Amino acid sequence: MKTLFLLGAMTLGGFTMNAQDALIAENGIHHNQVNEMLVVADDFKEISVAEVPQAVSDAVAKNFPTASLDKAYTNSEKQYKLVLSLEDGTQGTVYADENGNWIDM
């Protein structure tokens, strides 16, 4: 009985060790999940908070009345990355277009 239990435990252990080397097939290409990393280019340039368009400032004031705008960034498509901080010290980042519409990024 002990041998049967030990054999089962070793089999399960062998399966989990082999699972580390599993390749993921995506579009016919096999990827090693551990060694692959996606780096997203962030082409936003920092600007002063005073340079943020009035429509964007109004949207922040309307939707986040207790937040303060700490940093602002813009890109060539006139999209704005805004770093906000709340009264309790937590920070968050939101994105908006030049008209004050929120963007999911």
C-alpha positions as CSV (number, residue, x, y, z in Angstrom):
1,M,0.0,0.0,0.0
2,K,2.8,2.4,0.8
3,T,4.5,1.6,-2.5
4,L,1.2,2.4,-4.4
5,F,0.9,5.7,-2.6
6,L,4.6,6.5,-3.2
7,L,4.3,5.6,-6.9
8,G,1.3,8.0,-7.2
9,A,3.1,10.8,-5.4
10,M,6.1,10.4,-7.7
11,T,4.0,10.4,-10.8
12,L,2.2,13.6,-9.8
13,G,5.6,15.2,-9.0
14,G,6.9,14.2,-12.4
15,F,3.9,15.8,-14.1
16,T,4.4,19.1,-12.2
17,M,8.1,19.2,-13.0
18,N,7.5,18.7,-16.7
19,A,4.8,21.4,-16.7
20,Q,7.5,24.1,-16.1
21,D,8.8,23.5,-19.6
22,A,5.5,23.7,-21.4
23,L,5.3,25.8,-24.6
24,I,2.3,27.8,-25.5
25,A,1.2,27.5,-29.2
26,E,-0.1,30.8,-30.5
27,N,-0.7,31.3,-34.2
28,G,1.5,28.3,-35.0
29,I,4.5,29.7,-33.1
30,H,5.6,28.0,-29.9
31,H,6.5,30.5,-27.1
32,N,8.3,29.7,-23.9
33,Q,6.1,31.5,-21.4
34,V,8.8,32.1,-18.8
35,N,11.3,33.9,-21.1
36,E,9.0,36.2,-23.1
37,M,8.3,39.7,-22.0
38,L,6.2,42.4,-23.6
39,V,7.5,45.9,-23.4
40,V,5.1,48.7,-24.3
41,A,6.6,51.9,-25.6
42,D,5.5,54.9,-23.7
43,D,5.9,57.9,-26.0
44,F,4.4,60.5,-23.6
45,K,6.5,63.5,-22.8
46,E,6.1,65.4,-19.5
47,I,4.6,68.8,-19.6
48,S,3.7,71.3,-16.8
49,V,0.3,71.0,-15.3
50,A,-0.5,74.5,-16.5
51,E,-0.1,73.3,-20.1
52,V,-3.0,70.9,-19.8
53,P,-6.0,72.0,-21.8
54,Q,-8.9,73.5,-19.9
55,A,-11.3,70.8,-21.1
56,V,-9.0,68.1,-19.6
57,S,-8.7,70.1,-16.3
58,D,-12.5,70.5,-16.2
59,A,-13.0,66.7,-16.7
60,V,-10.6,66.0,-13.8
61,A,-12.4,68.5,-11.5
62,K,-15.8,67.0,-12.5
63,N,-14.9,63.3,-12.2
64,F,-12.3,63.5,-9.4
65,P,-13.3,66.4,-7.2
66,T,-11.0,65.5,-4.3
67,A,-7.9,64.6,-6.5
68,S,-5.0,66.9,-7.3
69,L,-3.2,66.8,-10.6
70,D,0.5,66.0,-9.8
71,K,2.0,65.4,-13.2
72,A,0.9,65.6,-16.8
73,Y,2.3,64.0,-20.0
74,T,1.2,64.3,-23.6
75,N,2.0,62.5,-26.9
76,S,1.9,63.4,-30.6
77,E,-1.8,62.4,-30.8
78,K,-2.7,65.1,-28.2
79,Q,-3.6,62.5,-25.6
80,Y,-2.9,63.2,-22.0
81,K,-1.6,61.0,-19.3
82,L,-2.5,62.4,-15.9
83,V,-1.1,61.4,-12.5
84,L,-3.6,62.2,-9.8
85,S,-3.3,61.9,-6.0
86,L,-6.2,61.6,-3.6
87,E,-6.4,63.1,-0.1
88,D,-5.4,59.8,1.5
89,G,-2.1,59.8,-0.5
90,T,-3.0,57.1,-3.0
91,Q,-2.1,57.9,-6.6
92,G,-3.6,56.8,-9.9
93,T,-3.1,57.4,-13.6
94,V,-5.8,58.3,-16.1
95,Y,-5.8,59.1,-19.8
96,A,-7.8,61.7,-21.7
97,D,-7.9,63.2,-25.1
98,E,-7.6,67.0,-25.7
99,N,-11.4,67.4,-25.4
100,G,-11.5,65.9,-21.9
101,N,-12.9,62.5,-23.0
102,W,-11.5,59.5,-21.0
103,I,-9.4,57.0,-22.9
104,D,-8.8,53.3,-21.9
105,M,-5.1,52.5,-22.3
